[in-house]
Amino acid sequence: MAALSSMAISCLHSHSCNKSCFLSPQVSKPLLINPSQKKPRSSISFCIKKSDHDEMQIQQEPVKEEEEDSWVVTAVRSRYNEIVIVDTVSSRYLLLDSTRNVHSVVDKGGQNWTGSYWDESVSLPPIIPNGPIAIYGLGGGTSARLILELWPSIQLEGWEIDEIKARDYLGLSELEIPTSKGGRLCIHVDDALLPSQDDSGKYAGIIVDLFTDGKVLEQLQQVSMWLELATRLMPNGRIMVNCAGIETEVQNGKPQLLLDDSAWMLNSTIKILSEAFPGQVSWKRTPDSKGLNFVALTGGLPDLSDWSKKVPVRLSETVKLWNLCNTLTKSVLLNAT
């Protein structure tokens, strides 16, 4: 499932007026991410008014901060997830599993830029061959919506293991209609990681955003899985991965975030990718305001200057922040320990 870098939402206690409230910590503070790779959190507060359509009881704890007035549109349990659709005046959110992480956001004013890791996906088309892009972990289609806005001729195939009523509540059906340039989203409700001969050499790019209970899927901690996914790429195709955060050290009661060129080694998913594709994995950390997510890219480090000229202006400087995973640094640190 997809998730906002991820705007993790914790359930908080209702007021006497019978409101259920969600709250996340402020992202201005570096986050403690344990080795299980929980998704980083971004700042957002909700006071959720339970609607008549709620089908799932929401845990309650005391409210501690000011909330944005919000309400639950629907809350259900599926075979795979606890699903909550939340409305605010300006946006609609998809929350999943016990972490209450936000896995998709739709702006009601039509603003598809999110200020989070989803925006990174639109930098992929200029550095891959012409061809379809797969999104593993479609969620409510936040990345797909932005890609089709900026690259309207692209054919997208989104995979989501849980139907999550996204067509009804998050406007996915709109993305299935071809754009004026012929691009569209084709939705598959299935396990994206199941082997499929039909997908061999099919995709120019694959965007991987697969989590459960706030953690990167266990299957993605295996070299063999990444090698299998790579067989689905065309020659010169690439995989872009949301790798969540890293574990930080605590000094004097404050988390200390490692910011140097070896930071990627604290992210287990990037480490596995670098083992699967030695010398061919690049990484980037999204700025603090975007939730401290790490993203990875296979296929070697692109020419950053050329890449910068081909992406939307909003990303022209941030794509220059990509770095090649330096295995030399890794070996030096390993020897030092």
N, C-alpha and C positions, 0 to 999 in steps of 0.2 A: 504493500500500500504506500501511496505517496504521503508526504507530510511536510508541513511548513518547517522550516529549519529547526526544529519544528515548534511551532507555537504550542508548547505543551500546556495543557489546561488542567489544573487540579480542581476537583469538586469542593466547593465550600458551602458552609451552612446557610440555610435560608433565613431570611428575616421572619418576623412574626406574620408577615403578609404571605407566607408560604411560597417564597421564591427559593429556587435552587441556584447556587452561584458557582461559577468557575473562575479560577484565578491562576495566573502564572507569575513567577518571579520576574523582577526587572532584569532585562538583558544587559544593562550597563555593567553588571558584575559578571566576571568570568564564571563559567558554570562548571560544577563538578560532574564529570562524566565518568562513570565507572567502566572497567574493561569490557563489560557486556555491550558497550557502544549504544547507550541510550541516546536518543536524539536530543540535541540542545534545545533550549527553550527560548522563545522570544516574548517580548512584553505585550501582554494583552490581558484585560480583565473583563469578565462577563458577570452580569447578574442575570441568571436565567429564570424566566417565568415559565413554569411548567404549563404546557398547553393541554387541551383535552385529548390530544392525539398521543401523548406519552404512553409508551408501553413498557418502559423500563425504569425501575427505581434508581435514583441517583443518590450516591453517598453524600452526606452533608457534614460540613465542618464550619467553624466560625469564620465569618467574613473579616478580613483584615485590611483591605485596601478599597479605594474608590473603584466602582465598577462601571462599565459601559452597559447601559440598559439593553438587555437581550432576552430572547425567549427560544425555547425548544420548539422546533417545527415538528419533529418526530424523533422518537428514541426507541430502537428495537434491538433485539439480539438475533443475529443470523447464525449460521453454522460456523462461521469463522470469526465473527467480530461482534462487539458491542458498538452500535452505530448511533450517533447523535447528530442531527442536523440542527444547527443553531443560526438564528437570524439576529442581526443588529440592524439599525436604521440604514447603514451603508453597505453591509456585506452579508454573505451567507457562508457558513463554515461547516466542514465535515470533520467531526471528531470520531476517532476510532479507539477501540480496545480500552483496557482499564487505565491506561495512562492519560486518556482524554487528550492525546496529541491531535493537533489540527493537521489533517492530511490533505485538505484542499480549501481554497478560499475563492469566492466569486464576488467581485465588486459589482454592486447593483448599478453603478454609474457607468459601467463599461470600461473601467480602467483595468487593463490586464497585467500591467507591471505590478509586481507584488513587493518589491524591496526585499525579497528573500531568495533562497537558493533556486527556486523554480525559474527565476530569470536567467540563470546560467544556461538553461537548455537552448535558448535561442542563439547562443554562440556556436552551436554544433554544426548547423547546415553549411557554413562557408568552408569547413575543413574536412568534409566528407564527399564521396562521389555523389552524383545524382542518383536518387533512389529513395525508397521508403525508409522511414524511421520508425522503429518500434519503441513503445514506452511500456516498460514492465513496472507495474504499480501505478496504474492510471488514476486511481482515486476519483475525484470529481473533475479531472481534466484541466487543472490549473496550468500545467506546462503546455498541454495541447492547445489550449485557447490562445496563449501568447504566441506560440510557434505559428499557428495558422493566421494570426493577425499580421505578423511580420514577414512570414514566408508562405504566402497564400497558395502556392502551387505544390506544396509538399504533401505527399501521401503519408498519413500517420496510421499506425496500427497500435491501438492501446489494449493492454492486457490487464485484467483485474479479476482476481479470484472470487470476489464478492460483488454481486450486482449493485448492492448498496443504494438502490433506488436513485442512482445518480441521474438517470434520464429525467425522472420526475422532479427531482428537487434541485439539481445543480446544472441543468441546462445542457447536458451532454448531447441530447438529441439535436441541438442546434449545430453542433460540430460535425454531425454525420451528414449534413447537407453540404454539397460541394460549394466552394467559394467561387468567386468570379474568375479565378485563375485555375480552378479545377482541383485544388487541394481539399482534403477532407479527412475525417477521423473514422476509421473502422474499428469497432469495439469487439473484443473477444472476452467473454466471461469464462475464464479457465485459469489453470496454473501455468504461468509463463515459463516456469523452469522445467516443465516436463519435456523430455526429448521429443523432437519432431523432425523427421526427414524433410518435411515440406518447407522448413525454414532454412535449410542449408544454403548459405551464400545469398540469402534473400535481402538482407538489410544493409543500407549504407551507413546507418548508425543505430545504436541501441542505447536508450536512456534507462538506467536501472535505479529504481527508488522503492525498494522492497523492505518492509519492516513489519515486525509483529511485536506487540507489547513494548513498543519504544526501542526495539533492538533490530539491528541489521539481521536479516534471516540467517540462520545457522548454515544453510546450504551455501551461502556466499562467503563463508569462511573456509572454503575448500578450493584448492587450485584446480581440481578436475572440473568443477562447475564452471569456472571462468573459461577454461579451455574449450568446454562444450559450447558456451555462449559465443565464443569467438568464431566457431564454425558457421554461425548464422550470418556472419558479415560478408559483404562483398570484398574483393581486394581493395585495400586501403581504407576499409571501413573502420569506425571507431566506436568504443563503448564509453559513455559518460555515466558516472556513478555518484549518487548521493551516499557519502560514507559516514554521515553523522559526525559526532565530535570526538574528542580525545580525553583521556584521563589527565587531570591536572594535579599538581602538588599543592598542599596547603601550608602556607608559612604565616605565622602569627595570626592564625584564624582566617586568612584570606587566600582564596584560590590564586595560584600563579600559573598563567597560561604561557606555554612555551611557544615562542614566535619565530625561532630561527629556522634554518633550512632543514633541520632534523625533526621538526614537529610531526611530519607525516609518519614517522616511525612509531608514534604513540597511537596511531589509528590502525586497528587490526585489519580492517578491510583493505586499506591501501597497502599494507604489508603483504597481504595475500595476493593482491593484484600484481605487486612488483615481483613476487615469486613466480607467478604465472607468466608474466611478460617482462622478463629482465631487461632493464634499460629502455623500456617502451611505455612507462607509466608516468604521467605528470599529475601534479596535485595543486590545489589551491584552497585557501581558507577564506570563507566569506567574511566580510568585515563584521565587527562586533554587533553592529546594529541589525545585521541580517541573521543573527542566531548562532554564530560560531560553528557552522557546518563546514565539513571538509568535502570537497568534490574531487573526483579523480577522472582521468582521461587516458585511454589506451592509444597506441599508435605513435608514440613518440611526441616530443614537444614540437608543436607547430612553429612556423616562423611568426613570432609574436607581432612584429611590425606589420607584416602583410595581413595577419588575422585581424589586427586592430582596425584596419581600413575597411574590412568587409562586414563587420558586425554593426548592429545599430549603435548610433552615437553614444547612447547611454552606457554601453559596455566597452567602448573603444579604449578606455584606459584600464578598466579592470581585467581585461583579458591578458594584459601584460604582467599580471601578478602570478600567472601559472609558472610552476617550476618543475623541472624533471626530478624524479625521485633519485637522489644521489646515493647510489649503492656504496660508493667509496666512503661517504660519511657514515653509512650504516656499519661497515666493516670496522672502521676506526672505533666507533662507539662500542661495538661488541667486544673488541680486543681490550678496550679500556676497562670493561666490566669483568 
